[in-house]
């Protein structure tokens, strides 16, 4: 049985896959995650008729996203991992959105853009849609810089996925070669996410509770500027 926890986007997603069936619980974005995450998990387990000790694997979105909620979820995931001594498959928000993408032409690159607040955007370019590559890099840019980079890319077409419609909404119209889609927790494809978690687990791409951490892009960018 697999437990999946995602607090990065507008709503927290708790989901359990048992015997090929997915059970899901969404928590309102205004809820205090630190107060109800444990209870909501217990409620979902009770609804399915299972115990926490039945969990054999955890899937976790390590961000970027809502920083406070991510820290709460990280502490909770680590606690469960320690207590049950089970592995954790850590995905990130870019991978989650890429896995949930609508019908797109896979022959063209896919750019994922996530609101970083303060007029900035976290983003990455999946050329070849290789979303689990160890060499994948993630960037932080101002909205204006991101827009300029998009307009300079030399592709026949670009698939752009952004988690908020407001991203680039104040800029000039995007070039016609860019096919943009907007979605967040409402569009998350749990079937694809659980399939990827199972595949990564089967190929031993897992973490222990000690090893799993959040994806701190701001810290990584700051470090590069001082190197």
Secondary structure, 3 states (H helix, E strand, C coil): CEEEEECCCCCEEEEEEECCEEEEEEECCCCCHHHHHHHHHHHHHHHHCCCHHHCCEEEEECCCCCHHHHHHHHHHHHHHHHHHCCEEEEECHHHHHHHCCCCCCCCCCEEEEEECCCCEEEEEEEHHHCCCCCCCCCEEEEHHHHHHHHHHCCCCCEEEEECCCCCCCCCCCCCCCEEEEECCHHHCCHHHHHHHHHHHHHCCCCECCCCCCCCCHHHHHHHHHHC
